[in-house]
Amino acid sequence: MRMFGFSLAYFLVILDTTVLTIALPDLRASLGGSLAGQQWAVNAYTVAFAAALLAGGAVADRYGAARVFKLGVASFGVISLLSAAAPQLGVLIALRALLGVAGALCTGGSLGLLAELYPAPAGRARATGRWAAITGSALAAGPLLGGLLVDVSGWRAVFLINPPIALISLLVMRAVRSQQGHRRIDWPVQVLACVFLGLVAEALIDAAPVAAVAALVTLAALVLAERRSHAPALPGGLLAATWPELLAGTVANFAFSGALFVLTLLFQDTRHLTPLAAGLAFLPLTLPMTVNPLLTGRLVARYGPRPPILGGLALIATGLAGLALTGTPAPWLVVMGFGLSFVLPALMAGMVGSAPPGTAGTAGGVLNAFRQVGATLGVAVMGVVGRPLLTAAVLVALTCAGYALAARRARAAVTA
């Protein structure tokens, strides 16, 4: 039951990354505003979420995963109520940014709880599969639920569904407690990390050169601060030990989010499907992500995370190539969906398992931050390049080959 409780909260976090997009026409008719304002009604959540992920994990490790999780879930419910009552577009954009911060706290707390409640690697791998199956259903539900709610009650209804779900999660998790950690937080370093991730997201979303330059300057300051810090944002050795997983997560989300963007334009602008029909058209992609993670968890428990990651990357590349080269998307969406449902849970299990003691929230935050940057980059790049699906297929195939080489070297180092 506790698994259901903290998975339900992450369901909300993922749901809100997609559910508002389909409501934008109704939002524009209600609140008005420019096209850029409409985009920021969606992107404010994404930018704030990406910026706060690393800090959310660190806060969960320091002050207790359960406490931070409950704070994030309660904040998410309250801010959602305020968003539903937003009187103008600027207020809604600000509230969406606060929702992103609350979502980062939920994520950091839920990953910390995953490590605390399931300390054995095999049990944690199976639990990660169940967690991914529950949260993966948000990807299937987002477009469908958004279309249905907007058709029935308008854009405000997409926020009103959040508070009841948040309340259920809090009730289920009310008795769960976590001890405070001993790892200190260097707040200037965390602020620099938040600013850097936010600037990267802004540069990619709006193709803003000023934000890109500012991100490079902030990165230089962050590197210097990390070297001098008594409590760096990244645990020692984490990047060196997990860079293949971070690369795989970045590329997988690049392909997934970029393909969603490209195919949404295809379904609605070229094939003239309604929002609800377009959501239904994505079910072959999203449904495998609600059931197959259960199998992935068992595979990780038995064989470790690398075989499912390799197989999943190969399936994603195959699915993208099929989408690019044929005119029948449904079967290739299924292939891609199964690939993603192998890769993403295995990546999370591998990252949390590789984290030093007491840093599971931070490790999960690092992976999610890389994934979020990959997702943002996927939309930005695949929206402008020629043959975007084929380009993504080649990129994923190269990543698969590189990951296989890194895995082989890691095995050789262990046996040497």
ABEGO torsion letter per residue (X at the ends): XAAAAAAAAAAAAAAAAAAAAAAAAAAAAAAEEBAAAAAAAAAAAAAAAAAAAAAAAAAAAAAEAAAAAAAAAAAAAAAAAAAAABABAAAAAAAAAAAAAAAAAAAAAAAAAAAAABABAAAAAAAAAAAAAAAAAAAAAAAAAAAAAAAAAEAAAAAAAAAAAAAAAAAAAAABBBBBBABBBBAAAAAAAAAAAAAAAAAAAAGBAAAAAAAAAAAAAAAAAAAABABBABBBGAAAAAAAAAAAAAAAAAAAAAAAAAAAAAAAAAAGBBAAAAAAAAAAAAAAAAAAAAAAAAAAAAAEAAAAAAAAAAAAAAAAAAAAABABAAAAAAAAAAAAAAAAAAAAAAAAAABBBGAAAAAAAAAAAAAAAAAAAAAAAAAABBGAAAAAAAAAAAAAAAAAAAAAAAAAAAAX
